[in-house]
Amino acid sequence: MFSYPREDGRHSPRVLSSGSPTPPVAVPKLWALALAVMLVGCGTLPVPLRATSPQPLAPELAGAYDYPQLPLKAVGESTQSRSGYSFHRLQLTGPDPMKPIRIDWYKPNRSVRCPAILMSPILAGNDLFVREFAAFYAARGLHAVIVYRQKEVFSADRPLQDVETHLRETVVELRRALDWMETEESIDSQRIGTFSISLGAMLTSVLAAVEPRVRCSVLGLPAGHLPEIIMTSQDKGIRKRRRAYLEKHGWSKQQALEELKRVVRTEPLNFAGTVDPRKVLIIVGLFDRVLGFRRSLNLWRAMGRPRLILLPTGHYSAYLATPYLKLVTYSFLRRELNKSPRST
């Protein structure tokens, strides 16, 4: 659900009201200038948290993400040395029928135990955005562990229930990654936070509700109302599979929406009220038309109005705020993880 500038650096020219295109070379310069001006005033907004304490998780949801404790083994695929940290590509394996979990571990070159950040990438597992943050954190003394989701194999021939199955399994895999992180001597298992983007942020918001080992969370561009997002998203992959499913089953969009609402239980809004807003930072794009600014704001309110960053961007163009977001998210995570348990 997140997009990036093309690697060749080219941009499609905008068209003036007269119909003549603007000079293509001016477009990136104008974007950079406009963003720089707008970001001058960016920051976490001083909004009041909700007055009441987080609510307990509903009984029907409390055990939905339980899983059997299995012995895990980290199998190395590659290791590289970087400036200030090392990069390890691993697979976490266990007894059958557990599927291997692929992770990237950015390990600080420190002789003491360091806090860690569990990271979840965007839809389709594109890791470009989170890798930049992982490297930034690791060079400054925070372990960063990117957990990749299993490939989503949903098709028109499979039931909509498979959507929920995939979402639930992803949350369980994040919990298993936490199990492994607890066994690593270089990781301070009492100080683990999360950073995630888009779909990863929606699933991590559920993780924050069901997983007491998560001390704090940065949720980048999340939203509530997941069934609505599936039925309205303009993401090319989602749109293609949605159209194929509707044609295969002869359903209207409304029929599919109602069925998704029935089967999808891993809905961020179902868990938002159980998360402590003092431990959360949410990033929202004011002009996000992919997930919808209204849906993002609904999740923020349901979560008790935690710290909020409003970017003057859309969903895709939020990538341009990366330098600013690296600094502000690192500051938040470091501050929260350095607090003693009694002060949280």
C-alpha positions in Angstrom: 0.0 0.0 0.0 3.0 2.2 -0.2 4.8 3.4 -3.3 8.1 4.9 -4.1 9.7 7.2 -6.7 11.0 5.4 -9.8 14.6 4.2 -9.6 15.5 6.0 -12.8 14.5 9.3 -11.2 12.0 10.2 -14.0 8.7 11.9 -13.2 5.6 12.2 -15.3 5.1 15.9 -16.3 2.2 17.8 -14.9 -0.1 19.6 -17.2 -1.2 23.2 -16.8 -4.7 24.4 -17.2 -3.8 25.5 -20.8 -2.9 21.9 -21.6 0.9 22.5 -22.0 3.2 20.4 -19.8 5.5 22.0 -17.3 9.2 21.4 -17.8 9.8 17.9 -16.3 13.0 18.9 -14.7 11.2 21.4 -12.5 8.8 18.9 -10.9 11.2 17.2 -8.4 12.6 20.6 -7.5 9.1 22.0 -6.8 8.2 18.9 -4.7 11.4 19.2 -2.7 10.9 22.9 -2.1 7.2 22.5 -1.1 7.9 19.6 1.2 10.8 21.4 2.9 8.6 24.4 3.6 5.7 22.3 4.9 7.9 20.1 7.1 9.3 23.1 9.0 6.2 23.0 11.2 5.9 19.3 11.4 6.0 17.6 14.8 4.0 15.6 17.2 0.8 17.4 18.0 0.1 18.3 21.6 -3.3 16.5 21.8 -4.7 15.2 25.0 -4.8 11.5 25.6 -8.1 9.8 26.6 -8.9 10.2 30.2 -9.7 6.5 30.8 -7.3 3.6 31.0 -7.1 1.1 28.2 -9.9 -1.5 28.2 -9.2 -5.2 28.7 -9.2 -7.3 25.5 -12.6 -8.8 24.7 -12.8 -12.5 25.6 -13.6 -13.5 22.1 -10.4 -11.8 20.9 -8.1 -12.6 23.8 -7.1 -16.0 22.7 -7.3 -15.5 18.9 -3.6 -15.1 18.6 -2.4 -17.8 21.0 0.1 -20.2 19.5 2.1 -23.3 20.6 5.5 -22.4 21.9 8.0 -24.1 19.6 11.8 -24.3 19.8 13.2 -21.9 17.1 16.4 -22.1 15.2 17.9 -19.2 13.3 19.5 -20.4 10.1 21.8 -17.8 8.5 21.6 -17.0 4.8 24.1 -14.2 4.6 26.0 -11.7 6.7 27.5 -8.3 5.8 29.5 -5.8 7.8 28.2 -2.2 7.6 29.3 1.1 9.2 28.4 0.8 12.9 26.4 -2.5 12.5 26.2 -5.8 10.8 23.4 -7.1 8.6 22.2 -10.7 8.9 19.6 -12.4 6.7 18.1 -15.3 8.6 15.3 -17.8 8.6 13.6 -18.8 11.8 12.7 -22.5 11.6 10.9 -24.9 13.9 9.2 -28.3 13.9 6.6 -29.1 11.2 4.1 -27.7 10.3 5.6 -24.3 11.2 6.6 -22.3 8.1 10.0 -20.7 8.1 10.0 -17.0 8.9 12.4 -14.8 7.0 13.9 -11.9 8.9 16.6 -9.3 8.3 18.6 -8.4 11.5 20.5 -5.1 11.7 22.7 -5.7 14.7 24.6 -2.8 16.3 28.3 -3.1 16.9 28.0 -2.7 20.6 29.5 -4.7 23.5 26.4 -4.2 25.7 22.8 -5.4 25.4 20.8 -2.9 23.4 17.0 -2.3 22.9 15.4 -3.7 19.8 12.8 -2.6 17.2 10.5 -5.2 15.6 9.6 -4.0 12.1 6.9 -5.0 9.7 6.9 -4.0 6.0 4.2 -2.8 3.7 1.8 -4.7 1.5 3.5 -7.3 -0.7 6.5 -7.3 1.6 8.3 -4.4 -0.1 11.1 -3.6 2.3 12.7 -0.5 0.7 11.2 2.0 3.2 11.7 0.0 6.4 15.3 -0.9 5.4 16.3 2.7 5.5 14.9 3.1 9.0 16.5 -0.2 10.2 19.9 0.9 9.1 19.4 4.3 10.7 18.4 2.8 14.0 21.1 0.1 14.1 23.9 2.7 13.5 22.6 4.4 16.6 22.5 1.5 18.9 19.1 -0.1 18.4 18.7 -3.6 17.0 16.3 -3.6 14.1 14.5 -6.9 13.0 12.4 -6.8 9.9 9.9 -9.7 9.8 8.6 -10.6 6.3 5.1 -11.9 5.9 4.4 -15.2 4.1 3.4 -14.7 0.5 -0.4 -14.0 0.3 -1.8 -16.6 -2.1 -5.4 -15.5 -2.1 -7.2 -15.9 -5.4 -10.8 -15.9 -6.7 -10.9 -19.7 -6.2 -10.4 -19.4 -2.5 -12.8 -18.3 0.3 -12.7 -14.8 1.8 -12.0 -16.5 5.1 -8.4 -16.9 3.8 -7.9 -13.2 4.2 -8.5 -13.4 7.9 -6.3 -16.6 8.1 -3.4 -14.7 6.5 -3.8 -11.7 8.8 -4.0 -13.8 11.9 -0.9 -15.9 10.9 1.0 -12.8 10.4 0.4 -11.6 13.9 1.4 -15.0 15.2 4.7 -14.8 13.2 5.5 -11.5 14.8 5.0 -13.0 18.2 7.3 -15.9 17.3 9.9 -13.4 16.1 9.7 -11.9 19.6 10.3 -15.4 21.1 13.5 -15.6 19.1 14.6 -12.0 20.0 14.3 -13.0 23.7 16.9 -15.7 23.2 19.5 -13.4 21.7 22.0 -12.3 24.4 22.8 -9.0 22.7 19.1 -7.9 22.7 17.6 -6.4 25.8 14.3 -8.3 25.8 12.8 -5.9 28.4 13.1 -3.0 25.9 11.4 -3.9 22.6 9.5 -1.5 20.5 7.9 -1.7 17.0 8.0 0.3 13.8 5.8 -0.5 10.8 4.2 1.1 7.8 0.7 0.8 6.1 -0.5 -2.8 6.3 2.4 -3.6 8.6 1.2 -0.8 10.9 -2.4 -2.2 11.0 -1.2 -5.6 12.0 1.3 -4.2 14.5 -1.5 -2.3 16.2 -3.1 -5.6 16.8 0.2 -7.0 18.1 0.5 -4.1 20.5 -2.9 -5.1 22.0 -2.2 -8.8 22.4 1.6 -8.8 23.2 2.8 -7.4 26.5 6.4 -7.6 25.4 5.9 -4.6 23.1 6.9 -1.5 25.1 6.0 1.1 22.5 5.0 1.4 18.9 5.4 3.7 15.9 2.5 3.2 13.5 3.2 4.8 10.1 0.2 5.5 7.9 -2.2 3.0 9.5 -6.0 3.0 9.3 -9.1 1.3 10.6 -12.0 -0.3 8.6 -9.8 -2.9 6.8 -12.7 -4.5 4.9 -13.5 -1.0 3.4 -9.9 -0.5 2.4 -9.9 -3.9 0.6 -13.0 -3.0 -1.3 -11.9 0.6 -2.2 -8.1 0.5 -2.5 -6.7 1.6 -5.8 -3.5 -0.5 -5.3 -3.0 -2.3 -8.5 -2.6 -5.8 -7.0 -5.7 -5.4 -4.7 -7.8 -3.9 -7.5 -7.0 -6.8 -9.9 -7.8 -9.6 -7.4 -10.9 -7.8 -6.2 -12.2 -7.5 -9.7 -11.5 -11.2 -10.4 -13.2 -12.3 -7.2 -16.4 -10.3 -7.9 -16.6 -11.6 -11.5 -16.0 -15.2 -10.4 -18.7 -15.1 -7.8 -21.1 -12.7 -9.4 -21.1 -10.5 -6.3 -21.6 -6.8 -6.0 -19.0 -4.7 -4.1 -21.5 -4.3 -1.3 -22.0 -8.1 -0.9 -18.3 -8.6 -0.8 -17.9 -5.8 1.8 -20.5 -7.3 4.1 -18.9 -10.7 3.9 -15.5 -9.3 4.6 -16.9 -7.5 7.7 -18.2 -10.8 8.8 -15.0 -12.8 8.4 -12.2 -10.3 9.2 -11.6 -10.3 12.9 -8.0 -8.9 12.7 -9.4 -5.4 12.4 -7.4 -2.6 14.1 -10.5 -0.9 15.4 -11.4 -4.1 17.3 -8.2 -3.7 19.4 -7.5 0.0 19.5 -9.2 0.7 22.8 -7.0 -1.9 24.6 -3.7 -0.1 23.6 -2.1 2.4 26.0 -1.9 5.6 24.0 1.1 6.8 26.0 3.2 4.2 24.2 2.1 5.0 20.7 3.2 7.4 17.9 1.0 7.5 14.8 2.0 9.1 11.5 -0.9 10.2 9.2 -0.9 11.7 5.7 -3.3 14.6 5.4 -4.0 13.8 1.8 -3.9 10.0 2.0 -6.3 8.7 -0.6 -5.1 5.1 -0.5 -6.3 4.3 3.0 -8.2 7.4 3.6 -7.4 10.2 6.0 -10.8 9.7 7.7 -10.1 6.0 8.4 -6.6 6.9 9.8 -8.1 9.5 12.1 -10.8 7.0 13.3 -8.1 4.6 14.4 -6.2 7.4 16.1 -9.3 8.4 18.1 -10.2 4.8 18.9 -6.7 4.3 20.3 -7.1 7.2 22.7 -5.5 10.0 20.7 -1.8 9.1 21.1 1.0 11.3 19.8 0.3 12.3 16.2 2.3 13.4 13.3 0.3 14.9 10.5 2.3 15.0 7.2 1.3 17.4 4.4 1.5 14.5 2.0 -0.5 11.6 0.6 0.2 7.9 1.2 2.7 7.5 -1.5 4.4 10.9 -1.2 5.0 10.4 2.5 8.2 8.7 1.4 9.7 12.1 0.8 9.5 12.8 4.5 11.9 9.9 5.3 14.8 12.1 6.6 12.5 13.9 9.1 10.7 10.7 10.1 13.9 8.9 10.9 14.9 11.5 13.4 11.5 11.9 15.1 10.7 8.2 15.3 14.2 7.3 16.6 13.8 10.0 19.3 10.4 8.6 20.3 11.5 5.0 20.4 14.8 5.7 22.3 12.9 7.9 24.9 10.2 5.3 25.5 12.5 2.3 25.7 14.8 4.1 28.1 12.0 4.6 30.6 11.9 2.2 33.5 8.9 -0.2 33.5 7.4 1.7 36.5 7.3 4.9 34.6 5.3 3.6 31.6 
